[in-house]
């Protein structure tokens, strides 16, 4: 089984993936965003580099999910992303209709069969809560992201997951600190393990 942690930039996906894979004896798979050569250019000029950055992410995600598919034969895999994020971000940043259609076709060809094979944990957050967490990260790529962009990301995520028909847990993170607060961590872990037990894993 593969469990994917999803949500807006800065909401805590990687931190939760590390904790889950460590405490539940699973494999951790992490998005290789640092291997996307267009990311910095995208933040400087989104319109020009949106298509480049999203197609590159789909290629990187495909490689990681091939790895995850092999590892899940041994034990549960926790990933700090789901490829659906490329569809979500394409809705936001791809302005050219032809490029948008190409992105959707690439996603469908690579990942349409995931469906019930993957449990998504959606870490939901408000713009205020997400921006607060981003500031704590001191990340050169995300430090200057404007509030309206964060709002757009969150709204698009919410729309996608409101209509998502496959295994999904939604956790509101605004009042949670599962990294520093053990009670919060136990609360989050229980929600995930309970759902996995329901799925007979």
ABEGO torsion letter per residue (X at the ends): XBBBBBEBBGAGAAAAAAAAAAAAGBBBBBBBAAABAAAAAAAABAAAAAAAAAAAAAAAAAAAAAAAAAAAAABBBBBABBAAAAAAAAAAABABAAAAAAAAAAAAAAAAAAEAABBBBBBBBBAAAAAAAAAAAGBAAAAABBAAAAAAAAAAAAAAAAABABBBBBBBAAABBAAABAAAAAAAAAAAAAAAAAAGX
